[in-house]
């Protein structure tokens, strides 16, 4: 298997292969003898981890020595931003192309490093003084590696979370005390907690992802018992996601998140602080507009929505579909595979099976409860934290992004959006006819 074909993540040892009926699954192995599941055509295989979900279990921490100037800046990013030295360092950075990046994982780390540096460069002095031109020494390699990966040239959820963790001891469980982020902004332990709790949220979704594959198989066979088992597993996975998300309260200070961390996730689309966008020097003569990193860029809930047949309002659906452009291509393709599968709702209604209908509704209710919990968390970390942040300005850090005070980093009116997707989820509950 050629490493450059790998566009998602590797499984951990001991995973059993699953069958996906729409495209044929096969089991492969890389040079480290880890297992990976793939489906798709031989020329364009689609890879997805069935143990680590959409999060990478083979994250690199270092690039080849040719890219040492990038790594040296990335490893000192919190200090360079806090001391207002980052822009000067980037302006002295040599122009490096990406020809010495050998394979997907090095390209993925390069995107992680370059996008973190980009966000620091733009927002080092806060939203009142953003840099509106990205120098060619940063813009050119960022756009080059982004095109190779099929990703936008901006920090993404897949950078902040999916490709930004490593285990301290690979033989021990994936839990916060055994994990570390690879690249950080200012924010200390709260940023570390935010990243790693979100990693655990993605991990909690793994049984749910497996359940989707089992359920589609079960609908096509058909196998009511297998479908019931899959729906029960999906409900449990969604509930585990909610519990994992709850760890945010233990590890992330709302004031630090709002006043220090959040600005570095802000993009230059639908952001009043950068209405003209960002000019990528040497790439385009006109500024480009990209949304910031957002939880809406996570593949998990998109896949659950498609499987359960949740239909959102036009405004919310348009935003969510736009966020798919900010996912790795293999993740987008997985969502499309779930979308193209036979309708679960139609199958359950036509079956007349009350057990299946109850299990389906329990999944929908669990998903609505997760979205209610997320809404409460956003209220705590954004809406409630905002007034406190206004009255407190640290002397050496950019400060809270007031232009996005009631908007998500993806650019939405966040509370209205989250209420809408929660309410539309509730509307998906089925009622037995007759």
VOFITI-634643 format. One line per field, with one value per residue (C-alpha): x, y, z; residue in three letters. Coordinates in steps of 0.02 Angstrom, whole numbers, always signed. Example, Ala and Ser with C-alpha at 12.3 -4.5 7.8 and 13.67 -1.06 7.14 Angstrom:
<sites>
east <- [+615	+684]
north <- [-225	-53]
up <- [+390	+357]
aa <- [Ala	Ser]
</sites>
This chain:
<sites>
east <- [+0	+69	+66	+19	-150	-200	-324	-398	-332	-263	-347	-274	-221	-359	-499	-613	-651	-827	-921	-999	-1119	-1117	-931	-823	-720	-548	-415	-243	-88	+49	+235	+199	+78	-70	-235	-334	-504	-531	-671	-689	-609	-427	-374	-466	-478	-572	-493	-573	-519	-640	-557	-504	-652	-618	-471	-297	-207	-45	-9	+169	+253	+401	+429	+589	+737	+710	+557	+643	+603	+417	+433	+540	+405	+263	+347	+365	+198	+120	+276	+297	+115	+119	+279	+216	+367	+277	+253	+436	+486	+370	+434	+610	+556	+630	+515	+503	+402	+320	+417	+508	+347	+338	+161	-4	+48	+189	+73	-58	+67	+126	-54	-75	+86	+59	-121	-80	+58	-62	-194	-62	+7	-162	-228	-68	-122	-308	-458	-426	-260	-273	-147	-241	-95	-16	+167	+216	+336	+183	+46	+129	+172	+7	-93	+19	-7	-192	-220	-131	-242	-402	-422	-446	-291	-353	-358	-492	-574	-470	-312	-359	-421	-406	-223	-163	-137	-11	-5	+124	+119	+46	+8	-107	-289	-336	-377	-328	-184	-106	-127	-41	-78	+58	+38	-39	-92	-90	-218	-117	-208	-377	-326	-246	-409	-516	-418	-405	-585	-638	-523	-615	-782	-726	-667	-835	-916	-821	-953	-1084	-987	-975	-1161	-1201	-1110	-1195	-1365	-1350	-1302	-1451	-1573	-1510	-1514	-1638	-1600	-1714	-1613	-1449	-1531	-1603	-1433	-1353	-1481	-1456	-1268	-1290	-1396	-1264	-1127	-1221	-1245	-1059	-1021	-1126	-1034	-865	-915	-956	-771	-752	-817	-672	-531	-578	-599	-740	-655	-490	-579	-675	-544	-386	-417	-567	-494	-367	-508	-586	-585	-605	-777	-932	-816	-841	-662	-598	-735	-614	-543	-360	-240	-130	+25	+86	-73	-212	-225	-388	-418	-493	-630	-633	-731	-641	-626	-795	-870	-987	-837	-838	-900	-986	-1151	-1165	-1159	-1283	-1403	-1394	-1421	-1568	-1644	-1640	-1685	-1630	-1696	-1629	-1518	-1443	-1430	-1340	-1213	-1187	-1162	-1036	-943	-920	-800	-690	-678	-548	-611	-629	-740	-852	-862	-914	-1059	-1112	-1107	-1224	-1335	-1348	-1399	-1583	-1691	-1690	-1849	-1944	-1880	-1937	-2108	-2140	-2080	-2214	-2086	-2123	-1955	-1862	-1969	-1937	-1749	-1745	-1836	-1718	-1572	-1657	-1697	-1515	-1455	-1575	-1514	-1334	-1377	-1467	-1313	-1200	-1314	-1301	-1112	-1100	-1207	-1085	-924	-979	-1136	-1107	-919	-932	-976	-834	-710	-757	-703	-538	-399	-233	-84	+7	-127	-249	-408	-584	-653	-797	-840	-896	-974	-1134	-1071	-980	-803	-881	-979	-1155	-1271	-1224	-1369	-1502	-1414	-1394	-1576	-1632	-1532	-1591	-1774	-1765	-1687	-1837	-1953	-1874	-1958	-2070	-2251	-2326	-2467	-2632]
north <- [+0	+169	+288	+438	+358	+360	+498	+456	+360	+194	+69	+2	-178	-305	-222	-335	-291	-234	-254	-104	-155	+1	-15	-163	-155	-232	-249	-176	-150	-20	-40	-29	-176	-75	-120	-3	-27	+39	+43	+121	+97	+36	+205	+305	+202	+281	+250	+262	+197	+79	+95	+277	+337	+494	+539	+487	+355	+380	+564	+618	+742	+793	+839	+801	+911	+1016	+1089	+1129	+1317	+1275	+1156	+1276	+1409	+1287	+1218	+1395	+1461	+1508	+1605	+1690	+1747	+1803	+1903	+1974	+1901	+1780	+1896	+1944	+1760	+1717	+1863	+1792	+1614	+1540	+1491	+1301	+1197	+1033	+916	+833	+786	+599	+539	+581	+590	+713	+817	+813	+871	+1009	+1070	+1066	+1163	+1292	+1327	+1350	+1472	+1560	+1588	+1654	+1768	+1842	+1862	+1895	+2074	+2039	+2074	+2262	+2234	+2075	+2046	+2048	+1986	+1816	+1821	+1707	+1607	+1545	+1563	+1466	+1305	+1310	+1319	+1188	+1058	+1104	+1069	+903	+852	+924	+1041	+1230	+1332	+1376	+1294	+1157	+1046	+906	+1006	+1063	+892	+745	+761	+851	+720	+590	+460	+468	+279	+191	+36	+127	+181	+337	+452	+631	+591	+483	+611	+771	+895	+917	+1105	+1236	+1417	+1519	+1451	+1331	+1187	+1249	+1235	+1067	+1010	+1080	+986	+821	+816	+841	+697	+589	+647	+583	+421	+397	+402	+249	+119	+231	+237	+47	+39	+141	+14	-133	-50	-16	-198	-250	-145	-219	-402	-372	-426	-351	-423	-352	-184	-179	-218	-81	+49	+4	+23	+191	+256	+203	+285	+450	+445	+411	+562	+669	+603	+631	+809	+837	+825	+998	+1067	+982	+1037	+1202	+1370	+1466	+1635	+1575	+1491	+1647	+1780	+1691	+1537	+1573	+1709	+1587	+1481	+1631	+1635	+1768	+1729	+1804	+1888	+2077	+2091	+2039	+2086	+2092	+1918	+1869	+1896	+1743	+1824	+1741	+1637	+1756	+1940	+1951	+1909	+1739	+1700	+1545	+1500	+1464	+1297	+1235	+1081	+1080	+1019	+855	+713	+618	+711	+737	+548	+519	+646	+566	+393	+443	+554	+715	+861	+1034	+1206	+1278	+1402	+1270	+1140	+1262	+1300	+1116	+1069	+1210	+1141	+977	+1069	+1089	+901	+780	+711	+534	+597	+689	+531	+428	+547	+532	+342	+349	+473	+358	+207	+154	+261	+193	+288	+214	+41	+51	+122	-9	-150	-118	-176	-84	-133	-53	+103	+119	+92	+220	+349	+318	+360	+521	+567	+535	+644	+784	+770	+783	+940	+1015	+979	+1059	+1212	+1229	+1213	+1346	+1460	+1438	+1456	+1595	+1690	+1690	+1713	+1864	+1998	+1942	+1948	+2127	+2185	+2094	+2119	+2030	+2138	+2021	+1920	+1970	+1967	+1907	+1924	+2046	+2041	+1860	+1889	+1795	+1700	+1535	+1528	+1454	+1617	+1565	+1647	+1506	+1496	+1511	+1380	+1256	+1277	+1249	+1088	+1023	+1061	+983	+828	+812	+827	+670	+559	+431	+392	+226	+253	+177]
up <- [+0	-48	+99	-8	-43	+141	+168	+337	+484	+539	+651	+811	+828	+856	+756	+659	+477	+436	+273	+190	+51	-57	-88	-50	+109	+113	+246	+216	+319	+317	+354	+541	+528	+587	+508	+398	+319	+145	+20	-150	-319	-331	-399	-266	-108	+36	+207	+376	+545	+628	+799	+805	+701	+602	+715	+664	+765	+670	+699	+665	+782	+674	+491	+393	+437	+279	+366	+530	+513	+518	+665	+766	+752	+786	+941	+1012	+952	+1121	+1172	+1003	+1002	+1183	+1156	+990	+898	+784	+636	+637	+641	+496	+394	+411	+369	+209	+67	+65	-55	-11	-125	+20	+111	+83	+103	+182	+364	+331	+222	+360	+491	+373	+355	+544	+573	+436	+482	+666	+617	+498	+633	+753	+619	+575	+753	+852	+894	+909	+799	+798	+707	+603	+466	+302	+196	+223	+167	+24	+133	+227	+95	-46	+48	+141	-19	-100	+36	+52	-133	-117	+29	-44	+105	+120	+169	+344	+515	+520	+649	+574	+614	+789	+844	+725	+678	+835	+969	+1019	+1156	+1294	+1309	+1155	+1257	+1377	+1353	+1255	+1399	+1438	+1554	+1418	+1277	+1223	+1083	+954	+919	+1034	+1042	+1203	+1326	+1432	+1514	+1454	+1271	+1303	+1384	+1244	+1111	+1205	+1266	+1085	+1035	+1163	+1092	+921	+1001	+1086	+914	+851	+901	+821	+657	+660	+697	+541	+433	+519	+504	+317	+293	+397	+295	+132	+186	+273	+451	+584	+729	+663	+631	+806	+880	+774	+827	+1009	+987	+901	+1046	+1172	+1068	+1059	+1248	+1269	+1160	+1276	+1428	+1346	+1302	+1485	+1527	+1453	+1619	+1710	+1596	+1511	+1599	+1510	+1537	+1462	+1317	+1273	+1310	+1252	+1145	+1036	+926	+852	+781	+693	+504	+371	+302	+383	+508	+531	+593	+420	+296	+150	+184	+182	+37	+11	-63	-222	-235	-282	-325	-229	-45	-8	+116	+227	+382	+545	+632	+695	+775	+625	+525	+622	+513	+653	+672	+483	+463	+603	+528	+356	+428	+539	+404	+506	+393	+446	+397	+235	+326	+440	+302	+187	+324	+367	+185	+166	+318	+225	+110	+264	+295	+227	+60	+127	+267	+145	+40	+191	+224	+42	+55	+205	+113	-39	+66	+72	+187	+364	+407	+260	+301	+482	+439	+304	+416	+548	+677	+840	+916	+772	+781	+968	+946	+805	+910	+1055	+939	+885	+1065	+1115	+971	+1021	+1202	+1142	+1045	+1196	+1302	+1172	+1167	+1357	+1346	+1210	+1317	+1462	+1360	+1243	+1295	+1485	+1468	+1352	+1483	+1597	+1453	+1410	+1580	+1581	+1454	+1471	+1429	+1311	+1222	+1083	+1189	+1149	+972	+997	+812	+837	+1008	+970	+819	+805	+736	+579	+560	+612	+736	+852	+976	+842	+738	+881	+934	+756	+730	+899	+861	+688	+766	+882	+731	+658	+789	+702	+745	+696	+572	+614]
aa <- [Unk	Unk	Unk	Unk	Unk	Unk	Unk	Unk	Unk	Unk	Unk	Unk	Unk	Unk	Unk	Unk	Unk	Unk	Unk	Unk	Unk	Unk	Unk	Unk	Unk	Unk	Unk	Unk	Unk	Unk	Unk	Unk	Unk	Unk	Unk	Unk	Unk	Unk	Unk	Unk	Unk	Unk	Unk	Unk	Unk	Unk	Unk	Unk	Unk	Unk	Unk	Unk	Unk	Unk	Unk	Unk	Unk	Unk	Unk	Unk	Unk	Unk	Unk	Unk	Unk	Unk	Unk	Unk	Unk	Unk	Unk	Unk	Unk	Unk	Unk	Unk	Unk	Unk	Unk	Unk	Unk	Unk	Unk	Unk	Unk	Unk	Unk	Unk	Unk	Unk	Unk	Unk	Unk	Unk	Unk	Unk	Unk	Unk	Unk	Unk	Unk	Unk	Unk	Unk	Unk	Unk	Unk	Unk	Unk	Unk	Unk	Unk	Unk	Unk	Unk	Unk	Unk	Unk	Unk	Unk	Unk	Unk	Unk	Unk	Unk	Unk	Unk	Unk	Unk	Unk	Unk	Unk	Unk	Unk	Unk	Unk	Unk	Unk	Unk	Unk	Unk	Unk	Unk	Unk	Unk	Unk	Unk	Unk	Unk	Unk	Unk	Unk	Unk	Unk	Unk	Unk	Unk	Unk	Unk	Unk	Unk	Unk	Unk	Unk	Unk	Unk	Unk	Unk	Unk	Unk	Unk	Unk	Unk	Unk	Unk	Unk	Unk	Unk	Unk	Unk	Unk	Unk	Unk	Unk	Unk	Unk	Unk	Unk	Unk	Unk	Unk	Unk	Unk	Unk	Unk	Unk	Unk	Unk	Unk	Unk	Unk	Unk	Unk	Unk	Unk	Unk	Unk	Unk	Unk	Unk	Unk	Unk	Unk	Unk	Unk	Unk	Unk	Unk	Unk	Unk	Unk	Unk	Unk	Unk	Unk	Unk	Unk	Unk	Unk	Unk	Unk	Unk	Unk	Unk	Unk	Unk	Unk	Unk	Unk	Unk	Unk	Unk	Unk	Unk	Unk	Unk	Unk	Unk	Unk	Unk	Unk	Unk	Unk	Unk	Unk	Unk	Unk	Unk	Unk	Unk	Unk	Unk	Unk	Unk	Unk	Unk	Unk	Unk	Unk	Unk	Unk	Unk	Unk	Unk	Unk	Unk	Unk	Unk	Unk	Unk	Unk	Unk	Unk	Unk	Unk	Unk	Unk	Unk	Unk	Unk	Unk	Unk	Unk	Unk	Unk	Unk	Unk	Unk	Unk	Unk	Unk	Unk	Unk	Unk	Unk	Unk	Unk	Unk	Unk	Unk	Unk	Unk	Unk	Unk	Unk	Unk	Unk	Unk	Unk	Unk	Unk	Unk	Unk	Unk	Unk	Unk	Unk	Unk	Unk	Unk	Unk	Unk	Unk	Unk	Unk	Unk	Unk	Unk	Unk	Unk	Unk	Unk	Unk	Unk	Unk	Unk	Unk	Unk	Unk	Unk	Unk	Unk	Unk	Unk	Unk	Unk	Unk	Unk	Unk	Unk	Unk	Unk	Unk	Unk	Unk	Unk	Unk	Unk	Unk	Unk	Unk	Unk	Unk	Unk	Unk	Unk	Unk	Unk	Unk	Unk	Unk	Unk	Unk	Unk	Unk	Unk	Unk	Unk	Unk	Unk	Unk	Unk	Unk	Unk	Unk	Unk	Unk	Unk	Unk	Unk	Unk	Unk	Unk	Unk	Unk	Unk	Unk	Unk	Unk	Unk	Unk	Unk	Unk	Unk	Unk	Unk	Unk	Unk	Unk	Unk	Unk	Unk	Unk	Unk	Unk	Unk	Unk	Unk	Unk	Unk	Unk	Unk	Unk	Unk]
</sites>
